[in-house]
């Protein structure tokens, strides 16, 4: 057994208590929690889309608390301005100069709540931060903390007062997941149990940010064969040549799919990437990037169609 194998396997075991703690806060959402963790391990940003009141914000706060991340929440509204997110320079009379005041983006975890209720101009204020992990103010780049994540929630686009995210913005999110309704047993337990907001207040970090950065580096140690890499590329080619979608997946989407699949494998204690790992993360990575030609199609349905039409061998 190689040193890399031991490290990757140990990393997967170390994350077990983190998942257990999250499952105590967010009930009956094991898959969504694992996908969210895989997204952060892959250094990606997460978009959570669903109806109000289904635990999107609770999951985001729980992730920040369990991972020991400093986080800020911004409630996106139609009158929000880019400066409200990035910050702005204010004239200091004592110093006779402009002094920059950090905005909430200068944090390790930024919760962009109901991001599609803000105007496109305000939404685009996050583009540089999400891609470059920096923001440019008054012509000067300013680095963001490490690690840096954006977890955004959005309501379905057909709801009143929403502005659909443009493709360039959607592409910055490595994954998009939906919470869905809890099952009967979980919902009854929520009704009987302690308020989730109070549980979040008492949440203790299971790991520290530096440990999370180390785990992200371990993701790259997950190995893959040429056959698995070829399978991933055939998925990209299928989306580009198929008549199902308006356009295919980009190279950046392919790299994101690879990172997410490696993170999923490590999360489950594997040191080698398998086709099944790609299939597990596929719907959440490509569902928000692919636009079906005929009508609407859920992310899970898109994933099922691709998996059924692209042979593993």
Secondary structure per residue as TSV (DSSP state, phi and psi in degrees):
chain	resnum	aa	ss	phi	psi
A	1	X	-	360.0	125.6
A	2	X	-	-76.5	164.7
A	3	X	H	-63.4	-39.4
A	4	X	H	-62.2	-40.5
A	5	X	H	-61.0	-44.8
A	6	X	H	-61.6	-44.7
A	7	X	H	-64.4	-44.1
A	8	X	H	-66.4	-42.0
A	9	X	H	-64.0	-43.4
A	10	X	H	-63.2	-37.3
A	11	X	H	-61.3	-42.6
A	12	X	H	-62.0	-41.3
A	13	X	H	-67.0	-36.6
A	14	X	H	-64.4	-25.9
A	15	X	T	-86.1	-8.2
A	16	X	H	-57.1	-50.3
A	17	X	H	-61.0	-31.5
A	18	X	H	-64.0	-46.7
A	19	X	H	-63.8	-39.9
A	20	X	H	-61.0	-42.2
A	21	X	H	-66.4	-41.8
A	22	X	H	-64.1	-37.2
A	23	X	H	-68.1	-21.1
A	24	X	H	-76.2	-26.7
A	25	X	H	-87.4	-49.1
A	26	X	S	-108.4	106.6
A	27	X	T	-85.4	146.0
A	28	X	T	60.7	31.4
A	29	X	-	-133.8	45.5
A	30	X	H	-57.8	-46.2
A	31	X	H	-65.9	-43.9
A	32	X	H	-62.1	-39.0
A	33	X	H	-65.6	-43.3
A	34	X	H	-66.2	-38.3
A	35	X	H	-65.7	-41.2
A	36	X	H	-62.9	-42.4
A	37	X	H	-65.0	-42.1
A	38	X	H	-61.5	-37.8
A	39	X	H	-62.2	-45.6
A	40	X	H	-70.7	-37.2
A	41	X	H	-63.4	-30.8
A	42	X	T	-84.9	10.5
A	43	X	T	62.2	31.7
A	44	X	-	-105.2	164.3
A	45	X	E	-96.7	150.6
A	46	X	E	-120.1	133.2
A	47	X	E	-113.8	126.9
A	48	X	E	-114.9	115.9
A	49	X	E	-116.3	126.1
A	50	X	-	-177.1	178.7
A	51	X	-	-66.0	155.5
A	52	X	T	-61.9	146.4
A	53	X	T	86.6	15.7
A	54	X	S	-110.5	14.2
A	55	X	S	96.2	15.3
A	56	X	H	-62.6	-50.1
A	57	X	H	-69.1	-36.5
A	58	X	H	-61.1	-43.7
A	59	X	H	-61.9	-43.3
A	60	X	H	-62.4	-45.3
A	61	X	H	-65.4	-38.9
A	62	X	H	-63.8	-40.4
A	63	X	H	-61.8	-44.8
A	64	X	H	-62.9	-41.0
A	65	X	H	-68.9	-45.6
A	66	X	H	-67.5	-34.8
A	67	X	T	-89.2	2.3
A	68	X	T	67.6	27.5
A	69	X	-	-90.8	141.9
A	70	X	-	-73.3	136.6
A	71	X	E	-144.0	153.6
A	72	X	E	-127.4	146.3
A	73	X	E	-114.3	131.5
A	74	X	E	-119.9	122.1
A	75	X	E	-85.0	110.7
A	76	X	-	-78.6	128.1
A	77	X	-	-136.3	169.7
A	78	X	T	-67.1	-20.6
A	79	X	T	-101.2	8.6
A	80	X	-	-70.1	141.9
A	81	X	-	-112.2	154.3
A	82	X	T	-53.9	-37.6
A	83	X	H	-64.0	-24.5
A	84	X	H	-69.5	-17.2
A	85	X	H	-102.1	-49.2
A	86	X	H	-81.7	-37.6
A	87	X	E	113.4	179.6
A	88	X	E	-155.8	163.7
A	89	X	E	-94.1	128.8
A	90	X	E	-118.9	136.2
A	91	X	E	-71.3	125.3
A	92	X	E	-101.7	111.9
A	93	X	T	-65.5	-34.8
A	94	X	T	-64.9	-38.0
A	95	X	T	-94.0	-11.1
A	96	X	T	56.8	41.7
A	97	X	E	-156.4	165.0
A	98	X	E	-82.7	134.7
A	99	X	E	-119.3	129.1
A	100	X	E	-80.2	132.8
A	101	X	E	-109.0	121.0
A	102	X	E	-60.1	139.7
A	103	X	-	-91.4	177.3
A	104	X	T	-63.8	-13.5
A	105	X	T	-66.6	-19.4
A	106	X	S	-83.2	71.6
A	107	X	S	-151.2	170.7
A	108	X	S	-81.7	-32.2
A	109	X	E	-133.8	114.6
A	110	X	E	-103.0	120.5
A	111	X	E	-95.2	107.7
A	112	X	E	-94.2	92.2
A	113	X	E	-80.5	127.8
A	114	X	T	53.3	55.6
A	115	X	G	-59.4	-30.0
A	116	X	G	-84.1	10.8
A	117	X	G	-93.6	-6.3
A	118	X	S	-92.7	160.7
A	119	X	-	-71.9	158.4
A	120	X	H	-55.4	-34.9
A	121	X	H	-61.1	-41.0
A	122	X	H	-74.6	-38.0
A	123	X	H	-58.9	-40.5
A	124	X	G	-70.0	-13.0
A	125	X	G	-64.1	-18.9
A	126	X	G	-91.4	-9.2
A	127	X	H	-58.0	-51.6
A	128	X	H	-65.3	-41.3
A	129	X	H	-60.9	-40.9
A	130	X	H	-74.2	-33.4
A	131	X	H	-87.9	-44.5
A	132	X	H	-103.2	-8.0
A	133	X	S	57.5	36.1
A	134	X	E	-155.0	164.9
A	135	X	E	-131.2	149.0
A	136	X	E	-107.3	121.5
A	137	X	E	-127.4	126.3
A	138	X	T	54.5	35.2
A	139	X	T	82.1	2.3
A	140	X	E	-115.8	126.9
A	141	X	E	-74.5	139.7
A	142	X	E	-127.3	121.7
A	143	X	E	-70.9	145.5
A	144	X	-	-93.9	160.4
A	145	X	-	-59.7	159.7
A	146	X	S	-120.9	127.6
A	147	X	S	-75.7	163.4
A	148	X	-	-133.9	125.7
A	149	X	E	-131.6	150.3
A	150	X	E	-115.0	123.0
A	151	X	E	-112.7	114.8
A	152	X	E	-112.0	143.2
A	153	X	E	-112.8	148.7
A	154	X	E	-146.8	148.2
A	155	X	-	-86.8	158.2
A	156	X	-	-52.2	140.4
A	157	X	T	-63.7	-19.9
A	158	X	T	-79.0	-6.9
A	159	X	S	-75.2	152.6
A	160	X	T	-66.5	139.6
A	161	X	T	82.1	23.3
A	162	X	-	-112.3	150.5
A	163	X	-	-119.4	111.8
A	164	X	-	-55.4	138.1
A	165	X	-	-70.3	133.3
A	166	X	-	-68.8	162.3
A	167	X	H	-57.7	-38.1
A	168	X	H	-63.7	-34.2
A	169	X	H	-75.3	-44.0
A	170	X	H	-59.4	-37.4
A	171	X	T	-66.8	-19.8
A	172	X	T	-74.8	-18.4
A	173	X	E	-88.7	121.5
A	174	X	E	-64.4	-41.1
A	175	X	E	-133.2	152.6
A	176	X	E	-131.3	123.9
A	177	X	E	-125.6	161.3
A	178	X	-	-120.2	143.8
A	179	X	-	-81.0	-48.4
A	180	X	-	75.9	166.5
A	181	X	-	-72.7	144.2
A	182	X	-	-73.4	160.1
A	183	X	-	-73.5	173.6
A	184	X	H	-61.1	-47.2
A	185	X	H	-61.7	-44.5
A	186	X	H	-65.2	-39.9
A	187	X	H	-68.1	-39.7
A	188	X	H	-63.9	-37.7
A	189	X	H	-65.3	-36.4
A	190	X	H	-64.1	-40.0
A	191	X	H	-65.9	-38.2
A	192	X	H	-83.1	-29.0
A	193	X	S	-85.5	-170.6
A	194	X	-	-72.3	148.1
A	195	X	-	-61.0	133.3
A	196	X	H	-64.3	-30.6
A	197	X	H	-64.5	-39.8
A	198	X	H	-69.1	-36.5
A	199	X	H	-63.2	-36.5
A	200	X	H	-64.9	-36.1
A	201	X	H	-63.9	-31.5
A	202	X	T	-96.2	11.5
A	203	X	-	-74.4	129.3
A	204	X	-	-101.6	140.1
A	205	X	-	-62.8	135.0
A	206	X	S	-91.9	-28.2
A	207	X	S	-139.4	169.1
A	208	X	-	-106.9	159.5
A	209	X	H	-53.4	-39.0
A	210	X	H	-63.3	-37.0
A	211	X	H	-67.1	-37.4
A	212	X	H	-64.0	-40.8
A	213	X	H	-62.1	-41.0
A	214	X	H	-63.9	-38.9
A	215	X	H	-65.9	-37.9
A	216	X	H	-61.1	-38.2
A	217	X	H	-68.3	-32.4
A	218	X	H	-67.2	-25.6
A	219	X	H	-56.3	-37.6
A	220	X	T	-68.2	-15.2
A	221	X	T	-81.8	-9.5
A	222	X	-	-69.2	124.4
A	223	X	B	-92.4	162.3
A	224	X	-	-147.4	150.1
A	225	X	-	-87.1	166.0
A	226	X	H	-62.2	-33.0
A	227	X	H	-65.4	-40.8
A	228	X	H	-68.5	-41.4
A	229	X	H	-63.3	-38.3
A	230	X	H	-65.0	-37.8
A	231	X	H	-62.2	-43.5
A	232	X	H	-62.1	-42.3
A	233	X	H	-67.9	-33.8
A	234	X	H	-67.3	-28.6
A	235	X	H	-64.7	-45.4
A	236	X	H	-60.5	-45.7
A	237	X	H	-63.4	-37.8
A	238	X	H	-60.9	-45.5
A	239	X	H	-64.8	-29.7
A	240	X	H	-79.5	-31.1
A	241	X	H	-98.8	-15.3
A	242	X	-	-72.7	150.7
A	243	X	S	-87.6	4.0
A	244	X	S	-75.9	-29.5
A	245	X	B	-120.7	151.7
A	246	X	S	-67.0	-32.6
A	247	X	S	-154.4	157.6
A	248	X	-	-89.7	-179.0
A	249	X	-	-75.2	141.9
A	250	X	-	-82.5	172.1
A	251	X	H	-62.6	-39.3
A	252	X	H	-61.7	-38.9
A	253	X	H	-63.9	-38.4
A	254	X	H	-64.3	-42.4
A	255	X	H	-64.3	-39.1
A	256	X	H	-64.6	-41.1
A	257	X	H	-61.2	-40.8
A	258	X	H	-65.3	-46.0
A	259	X	H	-62.8	-43.8
A	260	X	H	-63.8	-40.8
A	261	X	H	-66.7	-39.9
A	262	X	H	-62.9	-42.0
A	263	X	H	-64.2	-39.9
A	264	X	H	-62.0	-43.3
A	265	X	H	-62.0	-46.4
A	266	X	H	-64.5	-38.7
A	267	X	H	-59.0	-28.2
A	268	X	T	-103.3	20.9
A	269	X	T	75.1	21.2
A	270	X	-	-102.6	144.4
A	271	X	S	-105.2	-3.0
A	272	X	B	-125.0	140.4
A	273	X	-	-84.1	132.1
A	274	X	-	-116.8	157.5
A	275	X	H	-55.0	-34.1
A	276	X	H	-62.4	-31.4
A	277	X	H	-67.3	-39.6
A	278	X	H	-63.3	-42.4
A	279	X	H	-65.8	-33.5
A	280	X	H	-65.3	-39.5
A	281	X	H	-95.1	-10.4
A	282	X	H	-53.3	-52.0
A	283	X	H	-58.9	-40.1
A	284	X	H	-75.6	-22.0
A	285	X	H	-87.7	-36.3
A	286	X	H	-105.2	-17.0
A	287	X	T	-59.9	-35.2
A	288	X	T	-90.6	-3.8
A	289	X	T	-100.7	-24.7
A	290	X	-	-100.9	133.7
A	291	X	-	-111.5	112.0
A	292	X	B	-63.1	145.4
A	293	X	S	-69.9	-43.2
A	294	X	S	-110.0	106.9
A	295	X	S	68.9	-173.8
A	296	X	-	-92.6	153.5
A	297	X	-	-147.4	131.9
A	298	X	-	-67.4	160.5
A	299	X	H	-61.1	-40.3
A	300	X	H	-64.8	-37.8
A	301	X	H	-67.6	-40.6
A	302	X	H	-59.6	-45.9
A	303	X	H	-61.3	-43.2
A	304	X	H	-62.2	-40.9
A	305	X	H	-63.4	-44.4
A	306	X	H	-65.8	-46.8
A	307	X	H	-61.5	-38.3
A	308	X	H	-72.8	-24.9
A	309	X	H	-101.6	-11.6
A	310	X	S	-110.9	113.2
A	311	X	-	-70.0	144.4
A	312	X	-	-70.3	-42.2
A	313	X	-	-80.5	360.0
